[in-house]
Each structure stands twice: as structure tokens, then as C-alpha cells.
Amino acid sequence: MNEVIVSVRMPESMLTELKSLSKKNHFLDVSEELRSIIRDKAVKYSSPYNADLRKVIDDLQQEIASRETTRKKKVVIDDLRRLLEELEHE
């Protein structure tokens, strides 16, 4: 990988925000934060539907988990009712 030095002019407020982000995200300096942002945006723009697909997948996983939880609750309730009936008949 060839590395190239790039100079960027930006407002001081943006630089301050980048510095705080780099500390928050545990980067050593602003250049690493910029590379991370650029890499994320490049991936996002190279396949724009990934974010939408990820959201749909996450929603489906939550729905499946919710239905599974509901199903398990019904099984437990049915078992408890059966046990209660057995106790009443004894």
C-alpha cells in the first residue's frame, strides 16, 4: 500500500470536533480519525444498500426473537396449567 500525504484546510471548530472524536474513539491522532471516517463512507457509498439490508435483517431478528419468547412463554404457561390440573385432581 502506497501512502500519500494529503493537506486539508478546515475550520478550527471542525478540527476541534475531530480531535474530540479521535479521543472518544481511542485513535492516536486526527489523521486516524479522518481515515476511519473516509473508510466508512467509502464502504457505505460503494454498496449503498448494505445499511438498509442491515436494518431489515436486524428488524427480522428482533421479530423472530420476540416470537420465540412469546412461544416459550406459552409453553411454560401450558405446563403450569397442566401441573395445576394434576395437583387439583390429586
ZIPE-V197524 format. One record per run of one state. SS is the DSSP state (alpha for helix, beta for strand, coil for the rest). FROM is the first residue (numbers start at 1). LEN is the number of residues. Records with the same first field share a line. If there is no record, write none. Layout:
SS->FROM-LEN / FROM-LEN
This chain:
coil->1-11 / 25-5 / 47-3 / 90-1
alpha->12-13 / 30-17 / 50-40
